[in-house]
Amino acid sequence: MSTIDHVAFAMPRNSAKVAIEWYENVLSMKRFTINQEDDPFQGFTVRVGSM
């Protein structure tokens, strides 16, 4: 693989940290924040309805 444009994924709540660490350790990718509401470990949480 020579380039990656972007990576997006949907995961169960409180499970993003493991995926972020995998991308950092295996692919040497670094997460960067583009939304001020992003949590450092969970990213941006989409809430639907009254959940």
Distance bins in CASP14 RR format, pairs under 12 A and 6 or more apart:
PFRMAT RR
TARGET T0000
AUTHOR 0000-0000-0000
RMODE 2
METHOD distances of the structure
MODEL  1
1 7 0 0 0 0 0 1 0 0 0 0 0
1 26 0 0 0 0 0 1 0 0 0 0 0
1 27 0 0 0 0 1 0 0 0 0 0 0
1 28 0 0 0 0 0 1 0 0 0 0 0
1 29 0 0 0 0 0 1 0 0 0 0 0
3 27 0 0 0 0 0 1 0 0 0 0 0
3 29 0 0 0 0 0 1 0 0 0 0 0
4 23 0 0 0 0 1 0 0 0 0 0 0
4 27 1 0 0 1 0 0 0 0 0 0 0
4 28 0 0 0 0 0 1 0 0 0 0 0
4 29 1 0 0 1 0 0 0 0 0 0 0
6 23 0 0 0 0 0 1 0 0 0 0 0
6 29 0 0 0 0 0 1 0 0 0 0 0
6 31 0 0 0 0 0 1 0 0 0 0 0
6 32 0 0 0 0 0 1 0 0 0 0 0
6 34 0 0 0 0 0 1 0 0 0 0 0
7 16 0 0 0 0 0 1 0 0 0 0 0
7 19 0 0 0 0 1 0 0 0 0 0 0
7 20 0 0 0 0 0 1 0 0 0 0 0
7 22 0 0 0 0 0 1 0 0 0 0 0
7 23 1 0 0 1 0 0 0 0 0 0 0
7 24 0 0 0 0 0 1 0 0 0 0 0
7 26 0 0 0 0 0 1 0 0 0 0 0
7 27 0 0 0 0 1 0 0 0 0 0 0
7 29 1 0 0 1 0 0 0 0 0 0 0
7 30 0 0 0 0 0 1 0 0 0 0 0
7 31 0 0 0 0 1 0 0 0 0 0 0
7 32 0 0 0 0 0 1 0 0 0 0 0
8 16 0 0 0 0 0 1 0 0 0 0 0
8 19 0 0 0 0 0 1 0 0 0 0 0
8 23 0 0 0 0 0 1 0 0 0 0 0
8 34 0 0 0 0 0 1 0 0 0 0 0
8 43 0 0 0 0 0 1 0 0 0 0 0
8 44 0 0 0 0 0 1 0 0 0 0 0
8 46 0 0 0 0 0 1 0 0 0 0 0
9 15 0 0 0 0 0 1 0 0 0 0 0
9 16 0 0 0 0 1 0 0 0 0 0 0
9 18 0 0 0 0 0 1 0 0 0 0 0
9 19 1 0 0 1 0 0 0 0 0 0 0
9 20 0 0 0 0 1 0 0 0 0 0 0
9 22 0 0 0 0 0 1 0 0 0 0 0
9 23 0 0 0 0 1 0 0 0 0 0 0
9 31 0 0 0 0 0 1 0 0 0 0 0
9 43 0 0 0 0 0 1 0 0 0 0 0
9 44 0 0 0 0 0 1 0 0 0 0 0
10 16 0 0 0 0 1 0 0 0 0 0 0
10 19 0 0 0 0 0 1 0 0 0 0 0
10 43 0 0 0 0 0 1 0 0 0 0 0
10 44 0 0 0 0 0 1 0 0 0 0 0
10 45 0 0 0 0 0 1 0 0 0 0 0
10 46 0 0 0 0 1 0 0 0 0 0 0
10 48 0 0 0 0 0 1 0 0 0 0 0
11 17 0 0 0 0 1 0 0 0 0 0 0
11 18 0 0 0 0 1 0 0 0 0 0 0
11 19 1 0 0 1 0 0 0 0 0 0 0
11 20 0 0 0 0 1 0 0 0 0 0 0
11 22 0 0 0 0 0 1 0 0 0 0 0
11 41 0 0 0 0 0 1 0 0 0 0 0
11 42 0 0 0 0 1 0 0 0 0 0 0
11 43 0 0 0 0 1 0 0 0 0 0 0
11 44 0 0 0 0 0 1 0 0 0 0 0
11 45 0 0 0 0 0 1 0 0 0 0 0
11 46 0 0 0 0 0 1 0 0 0 0 0
12 18 0 0 0 0 0 1 0 0 0 0 0
12 19 0 0 0 0 0 1 0 0 0 0 0
12 42 0 0 0 0 0 1 0 0 0 0 0
12 45 0 0 0 0 0 1 0 0 0 0 0
13 39 0 0 0 0 0 1 0 0 0 0 0
13 41 0 0 0 0 0 1 0 0 0 0 0
13 42 1 0 0 1 0 0 0 0 0 0 0
13 43 0 0 0 0 0 1 0 0 0 0 0
13 45 1 0 0 1 0 0 0 0 0 0 0
13 46 0 0 0 0 0 1 0 0 0 0 0
13 47 0 0 0 0 1 0 0 0 0 0 0
13 48 0 0 0 0 0 1 0 0 0 0 0
13 51 0 0 0 0 1 0 0 0 0 0 0
14 39 0 0 0 0 0 1 0 0 0 0 0
14 41 0 0 0 0 1 0 0 0 0 0 0
14 42 1 0 0 1 0 0 0 0 0 0 0
14 43 0 0 0 0 0 1 0 0 0 0 0
14 45 0 0 0 0 1 0 0 0 0 0 0
15 21 0 0 0 0 0 1 0 0 0 0 0
15 22 0 0 0 0 0 1 0 0 0 0 0
15 41 0 0 0 0 0 1 0 0 0 0 0
15 42 0 0 0 0 1 0 0 0 0 0 0
15 43 0 0 0 0 0 1 0 0 0 0 0
15 45 0 0 0 0 0 1 0 0 0 0 0
16 22 0 0 0 0 0 1 0 0 0 0 0
16 23 0 0 0 0 0 1 0 0 0 0 0
16 31 0 0 0 0 1 0 0 0 0 0 0
16 38 0 0 0 0 0 1 0 0 0 0 0
16 39 0 0 0 0 1 0 0 0 0 0 0
16 40 0 0 0 0 0 1 0 0 0 0 0
16 41 1 0 0 1 0 0 0 0 0 0 0
16 42 1 0 1 0 0 0 0 0 0 0 0
16 43 1 0 0 1 0 0 0 0 0 0 0
16 44 0 0 0 0 1 0 0 0 0 0 0
16 45 0 0 0 0 1 0 0 0 0 0 0
17 23 0 0 0 0 0 1 0 0 0 0 0
17 24 0 0 0 0 0 1 0 0 0 0 0
17 31 0 0 0 0 0 1 0 0 0 0 0
17 39 0 0 0 0 1 0 0 0 0 0 0
17 40 0 0 0 0 1 0 0 0 0 0 0
17 41 1 0 1 0 0 0 0 0 0 0 0
17 42 1 0 0 1 0 0 0 0 0 0 0
17 43 0 0 0 0 1 0 0 0 0 0 0
18 24 0 0 0 0 0 1 0 0 0 0 0
18 25 0 0 0 0 0 1 0 0 0 0 0
18 26 0 0 0 0 0 1 0 0 0 0 0
18 41 0 0 0 0 1 0 0 0 0 0 0
18 42 0 0 0 0 0 1 0 0 0 0 0
19 25 0 0 0 0 0 1 0 0 0 0 0
19 26 0 0 0 0 0 1 0 0 0 0 0
19 27 0 0 0 0 0 1 0 0 0 0 0
19 29 0 0 0 0 0 1 0 0 0 0 0
19 31 0 0 0 0 1 0 0 0 0 0 0
19 41 0 0 0 0 0 1 0 0 0 0 0
19 42 0 0 0 0 0 1 0 0 0 0 0
19 43 0 0 0 0 0 1 0 0 0 0 0
20 26 0 0 0 0 0 1 0 0 0 0 0
20 27 0 0 0 0 0 1 0 0 0 0 0
20 29 0 0 0 0 1 0 0 0 0 0 0
20 30 0 0 0 0 1 0 0 0 0 0 0
20 31 1 0 1 0 0 0 0 0 0 0 0
20 32 0 0 0 0 0 1 0 0 0 0 0
20 33 0 0 0 0 0 1 0 0 0 0 0
20 38 0 0 0 0 0 1 0 0 0 0 0
20 39 0 0 0 0 0 1 0 0 0 0 0
20 40 0 0 0 0 1 0 0 0 0 0 0
20 41 1 0 0 1 0 0 0 0 0 0 0
20 42 0 0 0 0 1 0 0 0 0 0 0
20 43 0 0 0 0 1 0 0 0 0 0 0
21 27 0 0 0 0 0 1 0 0 0 0 0
21 29 0 0 0 0 0 1 0 0 0 0 0
21 30 0 0 0 0 0 1 0 0 0 0 0
21 31 0 0 0 0 1 0 0 0 0 0 0
21 41 0 0 0 0 1 0 0 0 0 0 0
22 28 0 0 0 0 0 1 0 0 0 0 0
22 29 0 0 0 0 1 0 0 0 0 0 0
22 31 0 0 0 0 0 1 0 0 0 0 0
23 29 1 0 1 0 0 0 0 0 0 0 0
23 30 0 0 0 0 1 0 0 0 0 0 0
23 31 1 0 0 1 0 0 0 0 0 0 0
23 32 0 0 0 0 0 1 0 0 0 0 0
24 30 1 0 0 1 0 0 0 0 0 0 0
24 31 1 0 0 1 0 0 0 0 0 0 0
24 32 0 0 0 0 0 1 0 0 0 0 0
31 38 0 0 0 0 1 0 0 0 0 0 0
31 39 0 0 0 0 0 1 0 0 0 0 0
31 40 0 0 0 0 1 0 0 0 0 0 0
31 41 0 0 0 0 1 0 0 0 0 0 0
31 42 0 0 0 0 0 1 0 0 0 0 0
31 43 0 0 0 0 1 0 0 0 0 0 0
31 44 0 0 0 0 0 1 0 0 0 0 0
32 38 0 0 0 0 1 0 0 0 0 0 0
32 40 0 0 0 0 0 1 0 0 0 0 0
32 43 0 0 0 0 0 1 0 0 0 0 0
33 39 0 0 0 0 1 0 0 0 0 0 0
33 40 1 0 0 1 0 0 0 0 0 0 0
33 41 0 0 0 0 0 1 0 0 0 0 0
33 42 0 0 0 0 0 1 0 0 0 0 0
33 43 0 0 0 0 1 0 0 0 0 0 0
33 44 0 0 0 0 1 0 0 0 0 0 0
34 43 0 0 0 0 0 1 0 0 0 0 0
34 44 0 0 0 0 1 0 0 0 0 0 0
35 42 0 0 0 0 0 1 0 0 0 0 0
35 43 1 0 0 1 0 0 0 0 0 0 0
35 44 1 0 1 0 0 0 0 0 0 0 0
35 45 0 0 0 0 0 1 0 0 0 0 0
35 46 0 0 0 0 0 1 0 0 0 0 0
36 43 0 0 0 0 0 1 0 0 0 0 0
36 44 0 0 0 0 1 0 0 0 0 0 0
37 43 0 0 0 0 1 0 0 0 0 0 0
37 44 1 0 0 1 0 0 0 0 0 0 0
37 45 0 0 0 0 1 0 0 0 0 0 0
37 46 0 0 0 0 0 1 0 0 0 0 0
37 47 0 0 0 0 0 1 0 0 0 0 0
38 44 1 0 1 0 0 0 0 0 0 0 0
38 45 0 0 0 0 1 0 0 0 0 0 0
38 46 0 0 0 0 0 1 0 0 0 0 0
39 45 1 0 0 1 0 0 0 0 0 0 0
45 51 0 0 0 0 0 1 0 0 0 0 0
END
